[in-house]
């Protein structure tokens, strides 16, 4: 029997993510070996209004842009960065 260990990651929220959550960051406990795309799926399950931003969001771990299949580690800081407009 394999045990599923949990890790803790901090999620930095920007633009629409911050508006929907009404906060700048959240903390999640997730399974070790999780990928950034798994975190994004959790976020969208919690807040379905964010679904339309799923494929447009840039993902960063510890201030570096990463691919969706990047595996996160305990204590990582993940940033979800949707496209922004403004002037």
N, C-alpha and C positions, 0 to 999 in steps of 0.2 A: 504494500500500500504506500503510495507516495503522498507526502504531506504538501499542502499548498501553503507556502509561506507568504506573509503579507509584507509589503514595503510601503513606506509613506512618501508621497511626492507632493510638492507644492505646485499649484497651477496658477500662473499669472494670467489674468483676464484683461483683454483690451477691447475697446470699441463696443460692438454689439454684445459680446460675451459679458463685459462689465455691466452694460445696461440691463441685460436680462437677469443676471445674478445679483445686481445691486451691491457688488463688492469688487475689490481689486484683485483678490486672490482667494483661493480655496485650497484645502488640504484633502487629499484622498488617500485611502488605504486600498491598495490594489495587489493583485497577485504578482509575485516576483516573475520575471521573464515576460512581463507585459510590454507591449509596444506602444508607441505614442498614439497610433491609430486606435488602440483599445481605450485609451483615456478619452479621446475625442468621442468615441461611441458612447461611453458612460455619460459624458457631459450632455450629449444630444438626447440620450434616453431621459435624463433628468429634466431637460429643458427642450422639448421638441421644436419650439420656435426657432432654434438654432440650426435645424436640419438643412435649410437652404444655404448655409455658409460652410457646410462640411467640406466640400471639394475646393473651396476657395481659400481656406485657412492655411496660413504658413505655420509650421511647427518648429519650435526651437527647444533645445534642452541645454540648460546651463549656458545660455547666451549664444548658442551656435545653432544655425538652421540645420534640421535633420530631415531624413525621409520618414514617411509614415511608419515604416517597419523598424525604426530605431528602437532598440530595447532599453527601457529605462531601469535605473538602479535606485536603491533606497536613498532618499535625501535629494534626489534630482529636483531641479526647478524647471518646469515645463511652461512655455509661453504659447498661447493660442492667439495668433495674430491674423484677424480677418482683413480683407482689403478695406482701406479707408479712403474717403474722399474729403475734400475740403478745399479751402482756399484762403 
